[in-house]
Amino acid sequence: QVQLVESGGGLVQPGGSLRLSCAASGYTFSTYAMTWYRRAPGKEREPIATISPSGSSTNYADSVKGRFTISRDNTRNTVYLQMNSLKPEDTAVYYCGVLGSWGQGTQVTVSS
């Protein structure tokens, strides 16, 4: 079955950076698009970045466009989310998702 394991979250000051990773297994990673989601306190989980199976195409939510970069390494079955210029409103649990499955999430807290 699909297994997704996110890592890389933590506490960071406004303006700082973090890189999240999501290790995938249980399916043919290179044939599916991958999406990063986040759930902020009191809000619904929302998609924020998607990457095509080959990595040649990406899409971003307006709230993160220009600050976040999604990438993938199909040799490592891993998708990444580079987050720069972080803001307090980026505080959330971040998940990767595919085929209707999500991992356990990784907490990102942006605070001074």
C-alpha positions in Angstrom: 0.0 0.0 0.0 1.0 3.6 -0.4 3.3 4.9 2.3 4.4 8.5 2.6 6.7 9.9 5.2 7.3 13.6 5.6 10.2 15.2 7.4 12.1 18.5 7.7 9.6 20.6 9.6 10.5 22.7 12.6 10.5 26.2 14.1 11.8 29.0 12.0 11.9 32.8 12.2 10.0 34.9 9.7 12.0 35.3 6.6 13.7 32.0 7.1 13.8 28.8 5.1 13.0 25.1 5.4 13.2 22.1 3.1 10.6 19.4 3.5 11.0 15.9 2.2 8.5 13.2 1.5 9.7 9.6 1.0 7.2 7.5 -0.9 6.8 3.7 -1.3 4.3 1.1 -2.2 3.6 2.3 -5.7 5.4 3.3 -8.9 6.5 6.7 -7.8 7.7 8.0 -11.2 4.3 7.6 -12.8 2.2 9.9 -10.5 2.0 13.6 -9.9 2.7 14.5 -6.3 1.1 17.3 -4.3 2.1 19.1 -1.1 -0.8 20.2 1.2 -1.0 22.0 4.4 -3.5 22.4 7.2 -3.2 25.6 9.2 -4.8 25.8 12.7 -8.6 25.9 12.4 -8.6 25.5 8.6 -9.1 22.8 6.0 -6.2 21.0 4.4 -5.4 22.8 1.1 -3.1 21.9 -1.8 -0.2 24.3 -2.2 2.1 22.7 -4.8 1.9 20.0 -7.4 4.6 18.4 -9.6 4.1 16.3 -12.7 5.5 12.7 -12.8 8.6 13.7 -14.7 9.1 16.9 -12.8 8.8 19.1 -15.9 5.6 20.8 -14.8 4.7 22.5 -11.5 1.8 24.5 -10.1 1.5 26.6 -7.0 -1.2 28.1 -4.9 -1.1 31.9 -5.0 -0.3 32.1 -1.3 3.1 30.4 -1.9 4.0 31.2 -5.5 7.4 32.8 -5.8 8.5 31.6 -2.3 8.1 27.8 -2.4 9.6 25.3 -4.9 8.5 21.8 -5.4 10.9 19.2 -6.8 11.3 15.5 -7.0 13.9 12.8 -7.4 12.5 9.8 -9.1 15.6 7.8 -8.3 15.0 8.3 -4.6 11.2 8.2 -4.7 11.2 11.5 -2.9 9.5 14.8 -3.3 10.8 18.0 -1.8 9.3 21.4 -0.9 11.8 24.2 -0.5 10.2 27.0 1.5 11.8 30.5 1.5 10.8 33.8 2.9 8.5 32.1 5.4 5.7 34.0 7.1 3.8 33.4 10.3 0.8 32.5 8.1 2.7 29.6 6.7 2.5 27.9 10.1 0.7 24.6 9.5 1.1 20.8 9.3 2.5 20.0 5.9 1.6 16.7 4.1 2.4 15.1 0.8 -0.3 13.3 -1.0 -0.9 10.9 -3.9 -3.7 8.4 -4.8 -5.9 9.7 -2.0 -3.3 9.0 0.7 -1.3 11.3 2.9 1.5 10.8 5.3 1.5 11.8 9.0 2.6 15.3 8.2 5.4 17.5 9.5 4.8 20.6 11.6 6.1 23.9 10.4 6.0 26.9 12.8 7.0 30.3 11.8 7.5 32.6 14.7 9.9 35.0 16.2 
